[in-house]
Amino acid sequence: MVTTFVGKTGHVATIALEDRRKRRIILHHDNASSHSARQTIEYLKQEKVEILDHSPYSPDLSPNDFFTFPKIKKSLRGQRFQSGEEAVDAFKLAILNTPTLEWNKCNNNWFERMEKCRY
């Protein structure tokens, strides 16, 4: 399993979950029960991960749902992997091959979607 970080300028990093992070983390995820579980919240507080609020019943606010996962699924469709590491490498390559301009469009789209949900 991997986690992907994006910033204002696009893709920042993709790391395996067992890796240790070295920079400030702001996490945006939906309100799925696993994300709002007491254990999850306690762990994120312990690790000093900041949570960006997500409006209830707004799956269209997740960049992973409207941009990242559909894009990566399309680029990896039909491929077979011999190991988890090979799948992670293919995922990383697909993320790294996404041009900065596309990440900028994704972020702009995300902020526009959040603005619509504020009111």
C-alpha positions as CSV (number, residue, x, y, z in Angstrom):
1,M,0.0,0.0,0.0
2,V,1.3,3.5,-0.8
3,T,0.4,7.0,0.1
4,T,0.7,9.9,-2.3
5,F,1.3,13.5,-1.4
6,V,0.5,16.5,-3.6
7,G,1.3,20.1,-3.1
8,K,0.5,23.4,-4.9
9,T,3.1,22.5,-7.6
10,G,1.9,19.0,-8.1
11,H,3.2,15.6,-7.0
12,V,5.5,15.7,-3.9
13,A,6.0,12.1,-3.1
14,T,4.7,8.5,-3.2
15,I,5.9,6.3,-0.4
16,A,5.2,2.8,1.0
17,L,3.3,3.1,4.2
18,E,6.1,1.6,6.3
19,D,8.4,4.5,5.3
20,R,8.8,7.3,7.8
21,R,7.8,10.8,6.8
22,K,10.1,13.8,7.1
23,R,7.8,16.7,6.5
24,R,4.6,18.2,7.8
25,I,1.5,16.3,6.7
26,I,-2.0,17.7,6.1
27,L,-4.4,14.8,5.4
28,H,-7.6,15.1,3.4
29,H,-9.8,12.0,3.5
30,D,-13.5,11.4,3.5
31,N,-15.6,10.5,6.5
32,A,-15.5,6.7,6.0
33,S,-15.9,4.9,9.3
34,S,-12.3,3.7,9.1
35,H,-11.1,7.3,8.7
36,S,-13.2,8.6,11.7
37,A,-12.6,5.7,14.0
38,R,-11.2,6.5,17.4
39,Q,-8.0,4.5,16.8
40,T,-7.4,6.3,13.5
41,I,-8.0,9.8,15.1
42,E,-5.7,9.0,18.0
43,Y,-3.0,7.7,15.8
44,L,-3.1,10.8,13.5
45,K,-2.9,13.0,16.6
46,Q,0.0,11.1,18.0
47,E,1.8,11.4,14.6
48,K,1.0,15.1,14.5
49,V,-1.0,14.8,11.2
50,E,-3.3,17.7,10.5
51,I,-6.7,16.8,9.2
52,L,-8.4,18.9,6.5
53,D,-12.1,18.8,7.0
54,H,-14.3,17.0,4.5
55,S,-18.0,17.8,4.2
56,P,-20.2,14.9,4.9
57,Y,-21.7,13.1,1.9
58,S,-19.3,14.8,-0.5
59,P,-17.3,12.1,-2.3
60,D,-16.7,14.6,-5.1
61,L,-14.3,16.5,-2.9
62,S,-11.6,13.8,-2.8
63,P,-8.9,14.4,-5.5
64,N,-8.2,10.6,-5.3
65,D,-11.8,9.9,-6.3
66,F,-12.1,12.4,-9.1
67,F,-8.5,12.5,-10.4
68,T,-5.7,10.3,-9.1
69,F,-7.3,6.9,-8.9
70,P,-9.2,7.1,-12.2
71,K,-6.1,8.3,-14.0
72,I,-3.8,5.6,-12.5
73,K,-6.4,2.9,-13.1
74,K,-6.6,3.9,-16.7
75,S,-2.8,3.8,-17.1
76,L,-2.4,0.5,-15.3
77,R,-5.4,-1.2,-16.9
78,G,-4.6,-4.7,-18.3
79,Q,-1.2,-4.9,-16.7
80,R,-0.3,-7.9,-14.5
81,F,2.2,-7.7,-11.6
82,Q,4.3,-10.5,-10.2
83,S,4.6,-8.8,-6.7
84,G,3.3,-6.0,-4.5
85,E,6.6,-4.2,-5.1
86,E,6.2,-4.3,-8.8
87,A,2.6,-2.9,-8.5
88,V,3.9,-0.1,-6.2
89,D,6.7,0.7,-8.7
90,A,4.1,0.9,-11.5
91,F,1.9,3.2,-9.4
92,K,4.9,5.4,-8.6
93,L,5.9,5.6,-12.2
94,A,2.3,6.5,-13.3
95,I,2.2,9.3,-10.6
96,L,5.7,10.6,-11.5
97,N,4.7,10.7,-15.2
98,T,1.8,12.9,-14.5
99,P,2.7,16.4,-15.7
100,T,2.8,19.3,-13.2
101,L,0.1,21.1,-15.3
102,E,-2.3,18.2,-14.7
103,W,-1.7,18.3,-10.9
104,N,-2.3,22.1,-11.0
105,K,-5.6,21.5,-12.8
106,C,-6.5,18.9,-10.2
107,N,-5.7,21.2,-7.3
108,N,-7.7,24.1,-8.9
109,N,-10.6,21.7,-9.5
110,W,-10.4,20.5,-5.9
111,F,-10.5,24.0,-4.5
112,E,-13.4,25.0,-6.7
113,R,-15.3,21.9,-5.5
114,M,-14.6,22.8,-1.8
115,E,-15.8,26.4,-2.4
116,K,-19.1,25.1,-3.7
117,C,-19.6,23.1,-0.6
118,R,-18.9,25.9,1.8
119,Y,-22.2,27.6,1.3
